[in-house]
Amino acid sequence: MSTIDLQTEIMQLLREERNTSILEAIRMLLRREEADTDEDFTAEELAELDAQRADHLSGKSRSYTEEESIRMIREGFKG
């Protein structure tokens, strides 16, 4: 499908869409370049994120699978 075909189809679907939440989500997606800036984070927050990433890459911390995360959340809420 060509770019023009995709744009035409999307424009038609947008004209028919009445759900504001969906339209706002689409707008955010299309404006992703504006949202991809670090301006929302302070220098301290960025430093903390960098430190956490470094810990993860060096093996000081570990990641969890989706299933492990869900299990841990559920166990935490029991009790």
MODELLER restraints for C-alpha pairs under 7 A, 6 or more apart:
rsr = mdl.restraints
at = mdl.atoms
rsr.add(forms.Gaussian(group=physical.xy_distance, feature=features.Distance(at['CA:55:A'], at['CA:61:A']), mean=5.69, stdev=0.5))
rsr.add(forms.Gaussian(group=physical.xy_distance, feature=features.Distance(at['CA:56:A'], at['CA:62:A']), mean=5.99, stdev=0.5))
